[in-house]
Amino acid sequence: MLTSKSSRPTPERLLDAAEKLMRTSGLANATTKAIAREAGCSEAALYKHFANKEELFVRVLMERTPNAGPLMAALQAGPGEEKAEEGAEEEAVEGVEEGLTDIARHASLFYADAMPMAASLFAEPALLTRHREGVQEIGAGPHVVLDALAGRLRRELDAGRLRPDADPSAAAALLLGACFQRAFFLHFSGAHVVQPVEEFAPAVARTVWAALK
């Protein structure tokens, strides 16, 4: 049976509205007033459920983009750790590269999905400043993904699966920076200038892993 828009819980209607407007109009033009109107509720009702527009944006990114969940799951726990628990240390080491490939794949797709929504912010410095402050207020931001990958690589380093002089923070920046650049080229120049994700992800992961092992 179809569920009417008005019968859905208010937070879900607000997330639906925020996603629609952020994808069609860009983050800069998706005001809280417009989001509330699209959701069929008051702006005051929006602020009963969400701290600010930035929280809505983060929730849309993390809950409404298909690769956000798999990306965060891959960042938090790796195949290396799981295989090590089973006593197969050699497989655990090999699993680090597999994990980096998964992260590169999901990160590439996640950035490609998120970039069009956020790009409009950079045309308005004052709005970008407000957005930055709002995201910091709720303890979020794009650096969270970088910190999570650096943390995962640090755990692999502590477990002896990376070379002793490996730099987890630099490696994380290299891998995610390549994924972000691919998303930028994809949207700016078109799909013909980037490798398909299934070729790009293992190539980037293999290159980063070669500098770590």
C-alpha positions in Angstrom: 0.0 0.0 0.0 1.3 3.5 -0.9 2.2 5.7 2.0 1.1 9.3 1.6 3.6 12.1 2.1 1.7 13.6 5.1 1.6 10.2 6.9 5.4 9.9 7.0 7.2 11.0 10.2 8.2 14.7 10.0 12.0 14.0 10.2 11.7 11.7 7.2 9.7 14.2 5.2 12.3 16.9 6.0 15.1 14.6 4.8 13.2 13.8 1.7 12.6 17.4 1.0 16.3 18.3 1.8 17.6 15.6 -0.5 15.3 16.7 -3.4 16.2 20.4 -3.1 19.9 19.8 -2.5 20.1 17.6 -5.6 18.0 19.8 -7.9 18.9 23.3 -6.6 22.2 22.9 -4.8 23.0 23.3 -1.2 23.2 27.1 -1.4 19.7 27.4 -2.7 18.1 24.8 -0.4 17.1 27.1 2.5 15.5 25.9 5.6 12.3 27.8 4.6 12.2 26.0 1.2 12.9 22.6 2.8 10.2 23.1 5.3 7.7 24.2 2.6 8.6 21.2 0.4 8.1 18.9 3.4 4.7 20.4 4.2 5.6 21.7 7.7 6.8 24.9 9.3 10.4 26.1 9.6 9.9 25.9 13.4 9.1 22.2 13.0 12.4 21.7 11.1 14.4 23.2 14.0 12.6 20.9 16.4 14.2 17.9 14.7 17.5 19.2 13.3 20.0 21.7 14.7 20.6 23.5 11.4 20.6 23.0 7.7 24.1 21.6 7.9 22.8 18.7 10.0 20.2 18.0 7.3 23.0 18.1 4.6 25.2 15.6 6.6 22.2 13.3 7.2 21.3 13.4 3.5 24.9 12.6 2.6 25.3 9.7 5.1 21.8 8.2 4.8 20.7 9.0 1.3 23.8 8.4 -0.8 24.3 4.6 -1.4 28.0 4.5 -0.8 28.2 6.4 2.4 27.3 3.5 4.7 29.6 0.9 3.0 32.4 3.5 3.0 32.2 4.2 6.7 31.9 0.5 7.5 35.0 -0.2 5.4 36.9 2.6 7.2 36.0 1.4 10.7 37.1 -2.3 10.4 39.2 -4.0 7.9 39.6 -7.5 6.4 43.1 -7.5 7.8 41.8 -7.4 11.3 39.2 -10.0 10.7 41.6 -12.5 9.1 44.2 -11.9 11.8 41.7 -13.0 14.4 41.4 -16.3 12.5 45.2 -16.8 12.8 45.9 -16.2 9.1 48.4 -13.3 9.4 49.6 -13.6 5.8 46.0 -13.3 4.5 45.5 -10.4 6.9 48.4 -8.5 5.3 46.9 -9.2 1.8 43.6 -8.1 3.1 44.9 -4.5 3.7 45.1 -4.0 -0.1 41.7 -5.5 -0.6 40.3 -3.1 2.1 42.0 -0.1 0.4 40.4 -1.1 -2.9 36.9 -1.2 -1.3 37.5 2.2 0.3 38.7 3.7 -3.0 35.7 2.3 -4.8 33.1 3.6 -2.3 34.9 6.9 -1.8 35.0 7.6 -5.5 31.3 7.0 -5.9 30.5 8.9 -2.7 32.4 12.0 -3.7 30.9 11.9 -7.2 27.4 11.9 -5.6 28.1 14.5 -3.0 30.1 17.1 -5.1 27.1 18.5 -7.1 25.1 19.1 -4.0 28.0 21.0 -2.2 29.6 22.8 -5.2 27.2 25.8 -5.1 28.6 26.8 -1.6 31.9 27.8 -3.1 30.3 30.6 -5.2 29.3 32.5 -2.0 32.1 33.0 0.6 29.7 34.2 3.3 27.5 31.1 2.9 30.5 28.8 2.9 31.7 30.3 6.2 28.2 29.8 7.7 28.1 26.2 6.4 31.6 25.5 7.8 30.6 26.9 11.2 27.4 24.9 11.2 29.1 21.7 10.3 31.7 22.2 13.1 28.9 22.9 15.5 27.6 19.3 15.0 31.0 17.7 15.0 31.0 16.8 11.3 32.9 17.7 8.2 34.7 16.3 5.2 37.8 15.6 7.3 35.9 12.9 9.2 36.5 10.4 6.3 40.2 11.3 6.2 40.6 10.9 9.9 38.8 7.5 9.8 41.1 6.1 7.0 44.2 7.4 8.8 43.0 5.7 12.0 42.4 2.4 10.2 45.9 2.5 8.6 47.3 3.4 12.0 45.8 0.3 13.4 47.3 -1.8 10.6 50.7 -0.1 11.4 50.4 -1.0 15.1 49.6 -4.6 14.1 52.8 -4.8 12.1 51.2 -5.0 8.7 52.7 -1.8 7.3 56.4 -0.9 7.1 57.6 0.8 10.3 58.2 4.2 8.6 54.8 4.2 6.9 52.8 7.5 7.3 49.1 6.6 7.7 48.0 10.3 7.5 49.9 10.9 4.2 48.7 7.6 2.7 45.1 8.4 3.6 45.4 11.8 2.0 46.8 10.4 -1.2 44.1 7.7 -1.6 41.1 10.0 -0.8 42.6 12.9 -2.7 42.8 10.8 -5.8 39.2 9.7 -5.3 38.1 13.3 -4.8 40.0 14.5 -7.9 38.4 11.8 -10.0 35.0 13.1 -8.9 36.0 16.6 -9.8 37.2 15.6 -13.3 34.1 13.5 -13.8 31.8 16.5 -13.2 33.9 19.1 -14.8 35.2 17.4 -17.9 33.0 14.3 -18.3 33.2 10.6 -17.9 35.5 10.1 -20.9 38.4 11.6 -19.0 38.3 9.3 -16.0 38.9 5.6 -15.5 35.8 3.5 -14.7 35.6 3.0 -10.9 36.3 -0.7 -11.2 39.6 0.0 -12.9 40.5 3.2 -10.9 39.9 1.8 -7.4 42.3 -1.2 -7.5 44.9 0.8 -9.3 44.9 3.6 -6.7 44.8 1.1 -3.8 47.7 -1.0 -5.3 49.8 2.2 -5.7 49.2 3.3 -2.1 49.7 -0.2 -0.8 53.1 -0.5 -2.6 54.3 2.5 -0.6 53.1 1.1 2.7 54.1 -2.6 2.8 
